Amino acid sequence: MAKIEVGEVFTISDENDQEQEVEVLATLTLEGTDYAAVGFADDIHSETEDDIDIFFLKVDEEGDLAAIESDEEFDKVSTAFDELMDEEEVE
């Protein structure tokens, strides 16, 4: 399985088929599936951390980023990333 690294930049198409560059902010493996927390590259380099919109994508078998299909899966991933971020802030 292809590994995605923090700091990697990907180009994804949004729902309007506009291409957007996203940068990987964190990665997480949950129940055997890899996920990435990403933010728009433009925001990361121009905004303070509080202003960055972070969203979560699943890493598929080819190492590409894919949308998370179910609300249940999204909630699990969102909670796990929140816990990960809280742990990092404590250290």
N, C-alpha and C positions, 0 to 999 in steps of 0.2 A: 504494500500500500504506500502510495506517495505521501510523504510527510510535508505538511505545510508549516512554514516557519514564521514566527512573529516578525513583522517588518516587511514581509513580502507584499507586493502590490499586484492586484489582479484587476482586469477590466471585466466588468459584468454589465449586462443590459438590464435596465429597469423595466417596469411594466409598460412604458411608452417606447421601448426599444431605443432609449437613449443610453449610450455607453457611459459608464461611470467608473472611475478608478477607486478601488477600495484598498485599504491597507489593513493587514492582519494585526490586531492588537493583542490577542491572546488565543491560545488553543486549548482544547480540552477533549479528553476521550471519556465518553459516557456509554456504558453498556456496549462496548466494542465498536462504537462509531465515533469518528473524529468530528469535532465541530470547531468553527473559528468565529471569534468575535471580531467584527470588522467595522471600520468607520470610513467615511469618504476621505480620500487622500487630501483633497483640497482643504477640508475642515481640520484635519489633524495638523496640517502645517500652518494654518492661519488662525485657529481659534484656541481659546483656553480649554483645558480638559473638560470643564463643566458643560461646554457648548457642543461637544462632539456627539452626534447621533450614533449610537452603537447598535448594530444589529447582528443577528446570529445566522450563520449558514452552516450547512452540513457539508462534509467533505465526502464526495462519492468515491467509488472504486478507482476511478481514473485520476483521482487527486484534484478534481475540479470542485468548485464551490457550487452547491445546489441549495435551493430553498428548502426550509423545513415545512413539511406539508401539514402536520396536524397541530392544533392548539396544545394538545396534551404534551407532545414532544417538545414544542417550543417552551412551554412552561417549565418542563424539567431542565432543559438546557439553560434557560434564563436564570433559574434558581441556582444551578450549579456554578454558573459564571459569577453570579453575585457573591456566592460563598468564596470562590477563588479570589475575587478582587478584594473582599474583606480581609482574607488571610494575608494577602500581599501588603495591604496597608498597615497591618499590625507589625510586620517584621521591621 
